[in-house]
Amino acid sequence: MRYALALIAACLTLAAIAAGDLGTLAEETAQPGARLNAVQSAAPPRSENCLAPADLREAVAERRVIEPVAAIRAARTVIPRADIQRASLCRHEDGLVYMLTALRRDGHFVHVMVDAKTGQVAGQY
């Protein structure tokens, strides 16, 4: 049984090498600084800038912002087949935005920023 599992693991590794997946991984790890800088430059607002769940409920109840469900619907127009993993109401520049983290079908995470007053998608990265 162990030999069969080892054989399967070896075959999957060879298939990944042939497909080029491990080659790109090696390239990314060879230049970690470049990839890190690209990620940092497009970082979403920090978690300290996000409101607590109680403040989110209060803002929705007072109709200062749209409901989180409406923000999720807006994000799905940009990334239709992705699964929304997290939604936070955060302060950004002059107002409030919903920061949504979605998992695409290809396994990559996408961040979508939705204006909390209008419900318009403000950015995707």
Residue, then its C-alpha position, 0 to 999 in steps of 0.5 A: m500500500r505504501y509503495a502504491l501511494a509513493l508511486i502515485a505521488a511520484c507520478l503526480t510530481l512528474a505530471a506537475i513538472a511536465a505541465g510547468d507548474l513546479g517550474t513557475l513555483a521555482e521561479e517565484t521562490a527564486q525572486p521572493g522580494a519581487r513577488l512580495n513587493a507586488v502583493q504589498s503594493a495592492a494590499p487591501p485596507r488593514s484590519e485595524n481600519c475595519l469595523a467590528p460586527a456590531d458597528l457593521r450592524e449599526a451602520v446597516a440598521e441606520r441605512r448609512v451603508i448597503e447590506p453585506v448581501a448587496a455587496i456580495r451580489a455586486a462582487r459576483t458581477v466581477i467574479p461570477r463563479a467564485d466563493i465569497q470567503r469573507a466580507s468586512l466593512c472597512r474605512h478607506e480614503d473618504g468613506l466606507v467600503y466592503m472588502l470581500t475575499a473570494l476564492r476562484r475556481d482555479g484556487h486563487f484568492v481575489h479581493v474585491m472592494v465595493d463602495a458601501k454607499t452605492g454598491q458599485v465595485a470600486g476595485q479588484y486585486 
